[in-house]
Amino acid sequence: MSSRDAQSSAVLKHNSRGENRVLVAVVGGNLQGVEVTYLACKAGWRVRVIDKNDRAAASGLCDSFLPIDVTVARDLTQACGDVDLLIPALEDDTALASLTRWSRLSGVPFAFDPDAYIISSSKLESAALFSRCRLPVPAPWPDCGFPVLAKPSKGSGSKGVKIFHDWDSLEDYFRSALPPHGWVLQQYLPGSQHSLEVIGLPGHYRTLQVTDLYVDENFDCKRVVAPTALPPKRVAEFENQALTLAAAIDLHGIMDVEAILHDGKLKVLEIDARFPSQTPTAVYWSTGKNMVQLLGQLFSDRVPRAPAPAPNETSTVYEHIRVSPGLLEVGGEHIMAGQGPLFLRENFFGADEAITNFSAARDSWSATLIIAGADRAAALAKRDRTITQLAGRFSIKKVLDRLPAD
C-alpha cells in the first residue's frame, strides 16, 4: 500500500484533527451513500449520514448517524443546521425536492443540480439529448434488428433491463403498442463497457478517469477496473462526448457517462447527473483524485483544495462478492444491498481494503473488494489470489462469476 493509501486509511478509521474539519451530511445511507461516505472520510471530513433506515449500509462507516425523514423540515433543520455541505445519495424525488427547498431557505450548500438530474433520470429525455448533440448511440427501435434491449425510462442502473431476441418474446412481454410507454428500446450491442465522470460549472468542466465496467447476468455492474484498456484515441473521443453533454445540460456539479465500444466505435448509453457509485472509489485508488472533495469545492468555500495527486496511475480492481456455505458469487452491486451496516476492513484476505458486513460468526456475508497493483496484469493477478485465498479459508467448492447471456 502506498503512503497516500496508508494515510487515507488511517483517517477513515480514526481522525483526530479537531472540530474545525469539514462537516458533511450525506443524505441516503444505501450503496450510493456508502460511496460518498467512504470518499468523504478519505478526504478527512466529519461525516454525518442520514437515512430513515436505522440499519442503513453507510451507518457503519460514518462519524455519526441519524435515522430521520428528510421530508420533515423541522427534523432536517435539527439534523443539518450545523453542517458545511449537504450531499444527496438517493434518488427519491420527494426527498430531493425537500432538500433543495431547505438548502435555499437555510443557506447550507447542496451539492446537487436538480435541472440536470431531471434530464438524466429519464432515459427518454436523455435519448433526446443525445440526438440533439448528434452523439453516436445504439440504433433505436424500430430501426434496429434483434436482439433488442429494453430499459425503463425512469431510474438509473440496470434495474428492469431486458433483452429480447425475437418479435414473439418482445410482443408477449409488453402486450401493448410498441414502443411501450415509459420504455426505451434500442439495439443490443455486445462490447466493452466504460464509464467517465465529468465535474464542474458552466465553462469550467473537467473529466476524470475512464474506467472499464463488467456486468453480471442482469447487467448490474459487478467489477470496475481502472485505468481503462481503451486506446488513447478512444479515451479522448469519450472525454469529448462527456464534455459536450455537460455543456448541453448546463451541468452544475457531477455526472457520469456510460458508453460501449462496439465494432471499434464508442456509442453513448446513458448519463446520470448525481454522485455515482463504484467508479469514484476505483478512480480514487488509481489516481488519488477524490470526487467527493472535488464536488465539495464547487459548492462550499469551507472545503479546502485537494493536494495534487501523484502523476502515476495505479491499477485498481473494485469488485462485489457474496459468500455463503460452499459458494462464492461475484455479482452486481445489488448483492451489497440490504446487508445492514457495512464496515471498512484493511488487508482483507489479500485485498487492500474491503467494505463488508463480514464477521467470524457469520456463514453468509458480502464484501466489496478493493485491490491495487502496479499495472493491470498485477492487479488482476492479485484479485485472483484473493479469490483463491477466500475459497481456501471458507471451504468454497464453487465460484460463480456470471456474464450476460447474448
Beta strands, then each sheet from edge to edge (+ up, - down):
strand 1: 23-27
strand 2: 46-50
strand 3: 64-66
strand 4: 85-88
strand 5: 148-152
strand 6: 162-164
strand 7: 183-187
strand 8: 192-201
strand 9: 204-207
strand 10: 211-215
strand 11: 221-226
strand 12: 253-262
strand 13: 265-272
strand 14: 315-324
strand 15: 327-330
strand 16: 343-348
strand 17: 351-356
strand 18: 365-373
strand 19: 398-401
sheet 1: 3+ 2+ 1+ 4+
sheet 2: 6+ 5- 7+
sheet 3: 9+ 8- 10+ 11- 14+ 15- 19-
sheet 4: 9+ 8- 12+ 13-
sheet 5: 9+ 8- 10+ 11- 14+ 18- 17+ 16-
end
